[in-house]
Each structure stands twice: as C-alpha cells, then as structure tokens.
Amino acid sequence: MKRRLRCSVLILLLGSATQSAGQTTYNGSTVETPELRIEHRPVGDDWFEIGLTDKVAGLRVGHEFEGEGANDPSPFLLAHGRYCDTSVIMLTVEYPWRHDLPEFQRVLSTFAFSQSDFAFIDEAYGTLTDIALAEETAYDRADLDMLPPIRVRCLTGQDEKPFEFFRQETK
C-alpha cells in the first residue's frame, strides 16, 4: 500500500513538472515563460510601461506607451517569430474600454520587440492573429487577398527598425 502511494505521488509530481516545463503563464498584468517575464505597470493616468526581463541573462528593459484604459492593460497573447531577418517577441495587450456597446468592450494592440535587446520595433492595432506570418514579399500575389489585414513591410537600410506593420484591407 505504501509503495503504491509513493508511486502515485511520484507520478503526480512528474506529471505536474512536465506540464509546467516550457509553459507560458498569464497572471494578471504579467506574462511569464521559462526565459522571459513581461510586466505591465501604470505610469500616470494615460500611460503604462511594458517591462521585459530576460531571466537567463538578467537584461531588463522598459518601454512607456500611451493607451486607452492605461491603468488596466493586461497581456493577451505572446509569440516569438522572425520577421525581416529579426527575431521578434510579439505581445498582444488587451485594454478594457469603458463603453456601452458590447462590440467595443475591449481594444487590442500588438507590440513587437527585438528578441536580442528588447528594443521596441512597432505597434499594430489588432491582435496577433490578425498579422500575416511573414513579410508581404514572401507570399504569392494570388494569395495576398487571403492574408490577415495586418501585414509586415521590411524596411531595408533603416537603422531604427527592421520592419513596420501596415493595414491592408482585403477584397
């Protein structure tokens, strides 16, 4: 009986360790992966800060943004990608918007940061799922109408940022 109980406890512990390994957790104004921690902090009435921390290297960078409901933004989606030869962290932030119409109860924006130094690249007004998965030139012209409305345009020769988001309405 004791042996069976020990085996059961061991299996439960191994199972919970496996589930948490490599997982992204969202906790209020914080999103965390094993290597990365992102925090949202209010800065005044209409501003908030997105703080990024590399838990392995110890790098910490904060960027301030103006936003609707700036005291209440929360992380909504997190993804890593590669756009225009740059490794990128994409973070969609949800702002609660105090409005009576149900279709306008929240506003979503996606922020792109360089994965190497956490430099801010650009902001897209929409969710991560509304962004094409590669720069626009990677697609066949016949497929452009099927892409999400937010596209990526590479900016060659620019020192400030490697790409920008733009909205292209489909037919």
C-alpha angles and dihedrals in degrees: 000000000000091000092051090049092051091049091050092050091047092050091049092049093048091047094052092046090052093050094052096046110102093358128143113225127197116203116172107291094357134080119190139186126177090268104027139052122189121188132186117212129177117242108190124318102308103022135075136180128230107207118196122196126186101213092198101047097026094234113156125189131168129197126191122218136180115234148160109265089010093175093059110042116138134187112260108171134007128193140161119221146152121245126171093350092307127115106230140192111214118199124182113204124200119214117193107228117205102226134133096228111088094218089061100050095115141022122211128203129176121215123199121208130180108253094216100057104003091243113165111248109174147322127235120198100229141046127300090253089062092063123092111244096234139024113287095252090064092071131081111249090239090060098049094093091059095054123104114267096254114074136184122237117194114226106209116196093021117127095191101058136358096218146001134214121238134177119241115183113218123224 
